[in-house]
């Protein structure tokens, strides 16, 4: 009689063997696929308008786009990938809750957005506005805008795909 072959598959550093309780892994990941992290600015209408103008620019007011959120989120992709890779393993093994993993992801993303906000250099301020402002620092006087940057865990809209 031939010896029973043992199969093992690896993906995302999770080893699935015949002894692994696959339904348990699926249950652990189910909550993860139904939620997401939103990183952005939260505040009143005026703050939302200021954030929108800085992020996308305004042709009417002659203000160029200074994407502090979008560019910051783009710079956060690699560190977030590392957090997810490590977090999924901990989640499946029962060492981490889904909400905690999502909060870690949000914290990393928010941190990168804030770093991007602080390092914003281009496009430069118009000479007229820089003279009136007294310095050439972009977004630096917008402390209220900086403090409004948040990371929030929310349910995905419309359900999830398999």
N, C-alpha and C positions, 0 to 999 in steps of 0.2 A: 504494500500500500504506500503510495507516494506521501511524502511529508507535506502537511498543509502549509501553503505559502502565506507568509505574513506580509500584508500590504500596509504601506505607510505613505501618506501624502502630506506634503508640506506646502503651506501657503500662508503668507504673513506671519511666519515664525510660529505657527500653531501646528503641532503634530497631531494628526488624526489617525488613530489606530483602531483595531477591532475592539479594544477595551474602552475607547473613548465614548462617552455618552453624547452622541451627536445631537439629539433633541435638546440637551442642556445647553450646548453651544449655541444652537439656533435661538433658544429662548433668551440667552444672555445678549445676543446681538440684535434681537428684535426691537428692543427699545432704542437702540442706537440708530437704526435706519428710519425711525419715525420722528426723530428730532434733529435740529440743526442749530448752529450758532450764528447769530447775526452780530456783526461788528459795525458800529456806526455812531453817529452823534444823536443824543437824545436831549430834548429840551422843549422850550416853547416855540411859537411860530417864528419869532424874530431870529432865534438861534438856528432854527431849521433853514431859514432863508440865507443866513450868513454861511452856514455849512454848505448849502447847495451852490451858492455863488462861488465859494472858494473851490469846491470840488469840480464844478463843471464850467465855471467862468460865466461872464455876462457880456454879450455883444453890445447890448444897449448901454451899459455902464462902462464899457471898454476895459473890463477886468478879465485877464486871461485865466484859464483853468489851472488850478494848483491842487492836483488830486492827492490829498493827504490820506484819504481813506482807501481808495482803490489801489494806489501805488503801495501803500503800507501793507495791505492784504496780500498783494502779489509778492512782496518781499517776505511775507510770513509763510508762504507755501512750504518751503523746505523744512523749517523748524516744526511746523504743524504736522507734516508727514512723519517726522521722527516721533512726535508725541503720540500720534495715532498708532503707529506701528508697535510701540512699546505698550500703549494703553489697551489695545485690542487683546494682546496676550494676557495682560493682567485681568482684563474684563472676563475673558473666557475661563481663566483659572479661578475666578471668584475673589481675586485680591483687590478689585476696584469696582465701584458702582458706575453705571452709565452716566449719571449726572455729573459725577466727579471727573470722568474723562472729558465730557463736553465742557466743563468749566476750565479744565486744563487747556483745552484747545482754545477756548475764548481768551484766557489769560495770555497765552502766547501771541495770539492774533492782535489783541489789544495793545500789548507791549510793543509789537512791531509797528503798529499804526502810530503810536505815540512817538516812537523813535523817528519815524518818517516825518511826522509833524514837526518835531524839533529840528530836523536837519534840512527842511525844505529850503532850497536855494534858487530854484528856477520856476517859472520865468521871473526875472527881477522886477522889483517895484518900479513904477514909472518915476522918473526923476522928480516930477512935481509932487507926487504923493510922498516920496521918500523925504523930500525937504520939509514938507508939512508935518510929517510924522516924527522927524528928528533922527531916524535911523533907517537902515536898509534891510532890517530883519523882516523876513516874510513870516506872517502868522504869529510872531512872537508876542504881540500885544493882545492877542486873542485868547487870554487865559481861560475865559469862560468857555470858549469853543473847545479848547484842549481838554478841559475837565468834563465836558459833555460826552466824550468818547467812551462808549460802553461795549461790553460783550454780553449778549443775552441768549440764553438757551430757550428755544421755542419749538412747538410742534410743527412739523412740516405740513404745509397746506396741500390738500388734495390726495393725501395718501402716498404710499411709496411703491416703487417698482421692484420687482424681483429679478 
